[in-house]
Amino acid sequence: MARVINFFAAISRVFFRPGVDIRRSKTKIKGYKGEEILVTIYEPKDIEENAPCVLYFHGGAFFLQEFSHMHKLVCIYARNVRCKMILVDYRLTPKHPFPVGVEDSYSSLLWAHSHADELGIDTRRIAVMGDSAGGCLAAAVAQMSRDRKGPSICFQSLIYPVLDHSQTTQSIKDFNDAPCWSSNLNRQMWRVYLKNGDHGMLNYASPASAASLSDLPPAYIETPEYDCLRDEGIEYAKRLMDSGIKVELNTIKGTFHGFDIPLYSEVVKAALDARCNTLIEAFTTGE
């Protein structure tokens, strides 16, 4: 089934065009253990020099490629925030279980920081962002950079993120058959992602497992009301706040996981505005 879905995802991307005001470029970089991965860069054609940058990690349960819709969203962020968006094609399960995907993601941060001059990136204004499984990767990269004394990250934006392998929250119990994503699918995802174990780095697989959330970047965390992942997002936000981290928590009523597909919806427009506004504020503060 994953092969079929990924086939159609690849086809959808072939026909995607970013718009006349957005420039797209692609390049291969060194990922985990020196293996090559692809990154796609979207930026406004008239963007300022020394611009802010967002590293984006797409969702898909760690095993699905991104559809063209994700590229549409990334272009919206690039256009509205006036930033460079780097969409990272990290390697996927089941062929590449943990820690390959998250190490690929961290490698993209190291690459963006070390190539900042040629990319036109302001190293004081680098953020990480991701949806669902990509939200897990964004949160993990923030922790990894803190622990490894890596490049500074000014902000983390986590959109209905996967965060907790223990799967013990009330929303996990309540939404076993919710639309788009359910606790049943969530259990299967974790089994595949951690099939080779956590390599002694559980908090990078499951960011909620971290003993401490201090010294992490400010965060925007978005949780749909009818999402099995809702409560782990809320709990992570509260733990960040308790650690002295500035957090904007946005629980969106009447929505479910992946609700942001219909871009014409007023609820989706409001959510996209909130995401963009928090990035703009973070980048303005970081100037």
N, C-alpha and C positions, 0 to 999 in steps of 0.2 A: 504493500500500500504506500509506504514512504517513497518508493521509487516512482510510482505513478504521480503522486502529489508533487514531488520534486521536478518531474518532467514538465508538468503544466506550469509550475512556478518559473522554470527556466524559459519556457515559451512566452509567458507573460512579460518577462523582462526584455525579451528581444524587441518587442513592439513599443516599449516605453520610451517616450521622449520627454526630457525635463522641462521644456519651455524655452522660449527665445531669450529670456533674461537670466537663465541659469547655465553655467558652464559645467560640463561633466568630464572627468578624466579618470583613468584607471591605471593602476600600477601594481606590481607584485613586490611584496616585502618579505623579509625573513620572519617566520613565525617560530613556534616551539621547535627546538632542536634544529634550527636552521632550515626547516622546510618552508617552501614558498606558500604564501596566501595572497589573495587578491583584496585590494581595497579600492573603493570607488569614491571619488571626491566630487561633491556638489558645492558650488559656490555662486553667488551673484556675480554677473560679469563685471559690474562696476564696484566690487567690494574694495574696501580700504586696504592699504598695506598694513601688515602687522595685525591681522584680524583675529578675532576669537575663533575657537575651533571646538567642535563637538565630535567625539568618537562615538559612533552609534553601533550598537550590537543588536541585531534583529532577533525577534522571537521565533518560536517554532519548535519548542520542546527539546532543543539541542540537536534535533535530527532533521528538521525541515529547512530547506532553503527559503529565502525571502521571495515573496511575490512582488510584482510591480507596484502594488499598493504601498508597500513599505518605502519604495523609492519615491513615490508621490509625497508621502508624509515627510521624508527627509528633505525634499525640495521645498516644501512649505516652511519647514524650520529654517532652512538656509535663507529663503527669501524674506521671511518675517523677522528673523533675529539678526540678519545681516552677518552671517558667520559662515565658516567653512564646515561642512558636514562630511565626515569620513566614515563611510559605511564599511564595516569590517566583515569580510567573508571568512570567518573562523571555521575550522574544520568540525565536522558533524559526527554524531553517533549514528549507528552503532559501530562504525569502523573506527572512530576516534573518541572513545569514552574519556571521562575526566582523567587527567587534567588538561588534555590537549586543547580544547576549546577556550578555556579560561587563560591558559598560557599564551595561546595565539592572540587573545584579546589584549593581554598585558604587553605583549611584544608590539602591538600596534601603537600603544601609548609611548613606549620607548622610541619607536620609529618616528612618530609625529614630533616628539620633543627634540630628538637629535637632528631632524631635518627641518626644523622650524624656519630657519632663514630662507631656505629655498622654497618652502611651501607658503611663506608669508604668514606664519602663525605667531601670535603673541603667546609666549610660553607662560605668562601670568594668567592667561584666560583659556585654559584647556579644561573642558568638561567631559564627563562620560554620561551616556544616556542609553537606555535600552528598554524594550518591552518584553514582558513575560520572561522566557528564559534569557533573553538579552538583558533584562533588568537584573537578573541574577549575576550575569557576567559584569555588568557595570558596577554593581555593588561590590563584587569580589575584586575587581581591578582597583577600586578605591582602597580597599583593605590591603591589597598586595603592595600598592605603591607606598602606603603608609608604613607597612612592616618592612619592606625592602629598601626604604629610603629612596624611592624612585621619584619621578617627576611630580611636581605639585599639581594637584587637581583642584580646580576652584569650585566645582559644583557636580552633583550627581542627580540625575533625573531618572526615576525608576517608575516605569509605567506598568501597572498591574504585574508587579514582579514576582517571580519564583524566588523564594528566600529560605525555605525551611524544609529540610529533608525528613524531619520527624513527623510532619503531617498530622498534628494532633489538635489543631485549632477547631473551633466550633464551625467555621465556614467549610472546612474540609469535611466535617461530618454532615453538614447540611446539604451540600451541593454535589452529590455523587453522580447526578445525571443532568447537570446544568448545561445550557447551550454553549457551543464552541469549545469549552474546556471544563472538565469535571475532575473530581477527586479520584475517580477510577482511572482516568487517563494520566493523571498526575502521578499515581503510584507506579504505573508502567514506565513513565518517563524516568523516574528516579532509579528504578531497577536497571535500566539500560545505561543511564549516565554514569552510575557508580558500579557498573558490573565488574570493574577491576579494582574496586576499593577506593578509598579516599587518599591514599599515599601519605597519610599523616598530615593532610592539609584540608580537613573537613570544612573549616570555615570558608575556604575559597570555593568549595563546591556548594556549600549551604551557608551563606553569609550570616544568617541568624544564629549559627552555632558559635560565632566569635565570642570569646570571653569578654572582650572590651570593644566598644564602638566609639571610644574617645579619639580625638584627633583626626576625625574623618571630615570630608567636605560637607558644606551645607547641602540640603537635599529637598527635592520635590518628589513626593510619593503619591501616586494616583491609584485608587482602588475602586473597582466597580462594586455596586451593592450586592449583585447576585453572582459573585465569583468565588470559587472555592479557595482562591489565594487571598481573598480580601483581608482576613484577620492576620495573616502573617505579615502582610504589608503594614497594617495598622500597628501591630506589635513592634515591628522593626522601627517604625517612625517614633513610637513612644520611647524605645530604648535609646535612639539617637538623641532625642530631646533630653532624656534623663542624663545623657553623657555631655550635655552642654552644646549640642549641635543644633543649629538653626534648621528647622524643618517646616515645610508647608505640606500638610496632608490634605488631599482632596479625594474624599469618598463621594462618588458620583451616583446619585439616586437613580433607580430604575434601569441600570445598565448591567451588562454582563461582560465577561472576558472577551476581548476583541471587538468591543462595541464601536470602535472608531473606523470601521470600514466604510460606512456611508458618509462621505464627506459633506453631503448636502444637509445632513441632520443638524439642527440647532444645538443639540446636546454635544455632538462631536465638535462643532465649531467652537463652542465655549471651552471644551477641554483643550483643543489645540491652542486657543488663545492663552489659557492658563499655563500650558507648557512653554509656549514662546515667551510669555511675560516673565516667568521665573528665570529663564535663561538670560533674557535681556537684563534683568536686574542683577543677576550674578556677574555678567560680563561688565556691566557698568561699575559695579562695586570693585571689580578686579583691575580696573584701569589704573 
